[in-house]
Amino acid sequence: MPRLLIPVETAPGETRIAATPDTVKKFLSFGCSVSVECGAGTASGYLDQSFQNQGADLVPVADPGAWADADLVLCVQSPAPEALSRMKAGAVLVGLLSPYSNASLTNALTAAKLSAMALELLPRISRAQSADALSSQANIAGYKSVLLASSALDRYFPMLMTAAGTVQPARVVILGAGVAGLQAVATARRLGAVVYVSDIRPAVKEQVESLGARFIDPPEMEDKPSESGGYAKQASDAFLAAQRQQLSDQLAEADVAICTAQVPGRQAPRLISEDMLDRMRPGAVVVDLAVAQGGNCAGTVPGETVVRNGVKLVGGNDLPCTVPNHASALYARNLVALLEPVLKEGAVQLNTDDELIAGCLISLDGSIRRQDVLNPGGN
């Protein structure tokens, strides 16, 4: 019988949990036993008793026996290396492990002879959609970014007709039409804003327009980027410079800009320069969802709001943690979808011939399988 452990998240500001009472029940139906550290779900609204009611065992935080007995540890963010050292050889760590150039994670997995599945590396194929944690969490970030912007903005979002006259709707420019960007479009439109979207991939135009937004066609250049594996490819410096010039006039008329452009494992492209910010009106708002990867916008700081010449720059990192109940529920379902085939027949089976498993399996019994991600350029 596979033994699962759901630990308290220890990363600063992390409020989510990797399981809910509903998914505990699901894992029990697979023939697993589930242990949950006391208080692991408190911040996200899932109390200890609710896990017990579904058949989970409650264990003390950082209990050495619980960690040593676990066949799988399900987390949101990776536990500290000292916590991983308590796991038995051959156990499996599953979560959003921030694997890119992560030497400390590599060393911890190797030293403890652990297997690990990093959800960031799931292949972008149709079969993976139900397990796609990046998308489920990006959806929340896109939604919450618009709410942050509307709260900080000095104007209404919708058009209002009053006895004192008509108030024109806010003009919102969204950079990037991935999952977060499209959810930002939908949310801003529901609030009544006029929405414009910029993306380096012309193929997303139809999706943007289907949500009622207007697509800003990218510059006509020979090296126009497309996408790879469902993600935008890194654009050339020349293309990004041309796009910034095109955006400048749009931003000069914008009330809100939402920045969502990211490239996995790389620095986020800088799309809004200080010169472009200088053209934005005082009172305008920029929410930068890429701030933790270096930022799409100059001057943004993770978790802070900076006022620059009257323009509010909101560093919108970790927004799913501000909606922890639903963020946890969606994330936990992603884990169930990923692990159901792994837990077949009452045993942990990591089938490396399965494209889904192979794509995100960064370590197998301490042997690093994805040196290209964990240690790019290494031997």
N, C-alpha and C positions, 0 to 999 in steps of 0.2 A: 504493500500500500504506500504510494508516494505521499510524503509528508511536506506540506506547504507551510511556509512562514511568511506572515505579513508584518513587517516591522514598522515601528514609528519612524516617520521620515525625519532626518536630521539636518538636511540642507537648510540654510537660513531662508526664512520666508515661505518654505514649502508647507502648504496646508492640505494637500491632497493625500489620498490613500490608495493603495493598489488593489483594494478589494472592497466590496460592499456586502451587506448581508445576502443580497440576491445572488451575487457571484460566488460567495461562499457555498451557498446551497447547490449551485451548479457544479462546483469542484467536488463537493461531497458525492454528487451523483455520478461523477467519473470514477469513484472509488478511492478518492484521496482523503487524507486527514488534513485539517487546516488549523493552524495556531495563529492567533492574532495578538500582538503585543498590546498590553493595557494602554488605553488612551490613543491608539493609533488613528482612530477615526473621529476623535472628538472635534478637531478643527474643521472637519468637513460635514459635521452633523450626523455622524454614525456612531452611536454610543456603544460601549462594550456589551451591554445587555442584548442589543440587537444582533450582534454576532453570535453570542451564546445561544440565543433563541433559535438560530439556524443550525446549531451543532458545532460551532467552532470552539476550540479551547483557548482560554485567555492565559497568556504567559507574561511574566514580568519583562519590563524593558531590558534589552541587552542580556537576557538570560543565556549563559553559555551553553546550557544543555539544549535549549530550544534551537539555537543557531547550529550546534553541532549535529543535531538530529535531522535537520531540514534537508530534504532532497532538492527542493526549489525554494528560493527566496524571491518573492515578488515585490518590487519596489517601484516608486515613481522615479526618483533620482538615486544614483548609486550610493550605497552606504559608504562610510569612511573605510580606508584600507584596514584599520584595526578591527572593524566589524567583519570584514570579509575573511580575515585571518582566523575567525572562529568557525568558519564553515568547513565541513568535511571535504576531503578530496573527492572530486567527481560530482559535487553538487552543482546546481545550475542557478545562476543569477539572471533575472529577467527584468528589464526596465528601460527607461530612457537614460542611458549610461554616459552620454556625452563622450562618445568614443574617439572623436577626431583628435589626433596627436596627443592622446591621453596616456602619458608615460606612467603616472601613478596607478591608473587602472590596469595597465599592462602588467606592471610589476606585481600588483596584488593578485591578479588572476593566475599568473605564472607561479608565484610563491605558494599559493594555496591549492594549486592544481584544480582550478574551477573551470566549469563551462559557463559561458555568458551569451545572452541574446540581447542585442541592442536594438530597440524598436525603431530608432532613427534610420536603420539600414534596411528595413523591409523593402523588398522590390515593389515598384509601382505597377503592379499587375492587378487585374480585376479580382482575382481570388484573394488578394491581400486587403481589400477595401475594409472588411469588417474588423481587421486587426490593426488598421492604420491609425496609430495613436497620434502621430504628428498632425494628421488631418483633423481628428476629433478635438484636439487641443487648439489648433490654429483657428478652427471655427469659433471657439469661444473668444479667442483673442481678437478676431475681427469684429465680433459683436460688441465686446466690451470697449474696444478702441473708439467706436462711434459714441458710446455713452459717455466716455471720458471727455471726448471732444465737445459734445453738446453741453456738458456740465461746465466746461471751462470757457465756452464761447460767450461773447457779449451780445449775441443776437439769437433770435428764434431759428430753429431749423425749418419749420414749414411756412408756407405762405399763409398769412392771416388777414382776413378782411374785417376791419373794425370800424366803429363810428368815427374814429380818429384818422382813418385812412388805411390803405393796404400796406402790409409788411411783406416785402419780397422774401422768397425762400433763400436759405443759406446755399452757398456754392461750395461743394465738397470735391476735392481732387484726391483720388486714391491711386497710389503708386504700387503696382503689382496686382495681378488678377489671379493669384493662387487661391487656395482655400480661404485664408484670412481675408484677402482682398475682396473676394466675391461675397463673403458674409458681411463685410463692412459696407459693400454696395447695397446689399439687401436691407441692412439695418438703417442706413442713412436714407434710403428711399422710403422705408416705412415711416420714418420721422418727417418726411416731406421735403427733404433737401433735393436740389438739382445736383446730380453726380456726374463727374467726368473721371475716366479711368485711363491711366497710362501703363502700358506693359510692352516689353520688348518682343513679345510673341504675337504676331498678327492673328494666329489661330484662335486666340481667346476672345476675339471681337464679338463673335456670335453669342457667347455666354454673357458677356458684359451687357450687350444690348437686350438680351432676353430678360434681364433684371431691371430694365428701364433706365440704364445709365448710358452715357455717351462715350464712345471709345475714341481716344486720341491716337490716331494712326502714327506708328513709329516712323522715324526718319528713313528716307529711302537711301539705303547704303548697301554696297555689295556684301559686306560682312555682317549683315543683319543676323543676330543670333536666333536660335529656335529653342528647343527644349530637348532634354535627355532623360529618359526614365521618369517622365512626369514632372521634372523640375526644370526651371529655366537654366540654360547654360550660362557660363560666365561671359558677359559681353565684352567687346574690345573697348579700350579707352577712347578710341575715336568715335565709336557708336554712342557711348555713354555721354561724351561731350556734346554730340549733336542732339541727343535726347534732352540733356539739361537745358540747352538753349531753347528748345521747343517748349519745355515745361515752364520756363521763366515767365512767359506772358500769361500762361494759365494760372500760375501761382499768384501773380500780381493781382488777379481778380478774385482769388479764392478766399473764403472765410475759414476753411478747414482743409488741411492736408493730412492724409493717413498714409504712412509709409510701411509697406509690407514686403518689400523686395529682398529676398535672401537667396543665397546659393549654399547648399549643404557643404559644411566643412571648410568654407572660405569666408573671408571678410565680406561683410555686406557692401554692396556698391554704394558709393556716395552719390546721391541723386540731387540733393538740395544743398547748394553752396551758401556761404555767407552772403554773397552778392544777390542770390535769389531771395534770401530771407529779407534783405534790405528793401526789396520791392513789395513785400507783403504788407498789408495794412496793419496798423496797431490794433490789437484786439483779436487778430487771427490766431488760430491754434494749429500746431503741428503735433501729431501723435506718431512716434517712431517705434514701431514694433520690432525693428531690426537693431535696436539700440545695444543689445547685449552682444551682437556680432560686429560692433563698430559703428553701426548707425547708418541709415540712409540720409540723415539730415545732420548738417554741421551743428555742433553745440548741444546736442541732446545728451543727457546723463541718465544712466539706468535708475529707474525708480524715483526720479526727481522731475519737478517742473521748473524750467529755467525761463525767465522773462528776458527777451532780447529785443530792445527797441519797441516794446509793447507787444511783441509776438510771443505767445506762450508755447514753449517747446516741452512736450511731455514725453519722458522716457518710459515707454509702455512695455517694459519687460515683465515676464511672469504673470500676465493678466489672467490665465486660467486659474491661478491660485486665488484670485479675487472672487471666483465663482466655484468654490471647492466642492460643493455638493454634486452639482451636475458634471463638473470636470472629472471628479472621481468616478461617478457612475459610468460615464462614457469610456474613460480609461480602463476601468475594470472589465467592461464588456470587451474591449479590444484584447485584453489579456486572455479572456476565456476563448475568444475566437482563435487566437494564435496557439494556445496550449492544448486545445481539445484533441488535435491529432497526436500531440506529443505524449499525452497521458492515456493513450489507448491501452486496453487490456491490463490496467492496474499497474503499469510500470512507466518510467520515464524513458521515452524513445526519441532520440535526436537523430532523425533520418536526414543525413547530409545530402541525399539525392533529391530531397524535396527542395524546390527552388525557394520556397518561403523560408524554410529553416536555414538553408545554406546562406541566404542573403544576409541574415541578421546574426548568425552564429559567429561571434568574433573570437571565441576561445572554446576549445574542446579539451577538457581534462587538463587545463593549463597550457595547452599548445595553442599558440596564437594563429588563427586562421586568416585574419584580416589585417596583415601588416600594412597593407596599402592605406588603411584608415587609422589604425592605432599608432603606427610608426612610419609615416610616409617618408621615403628617402632613406630609411634605415636599412640595416643589413638583414 
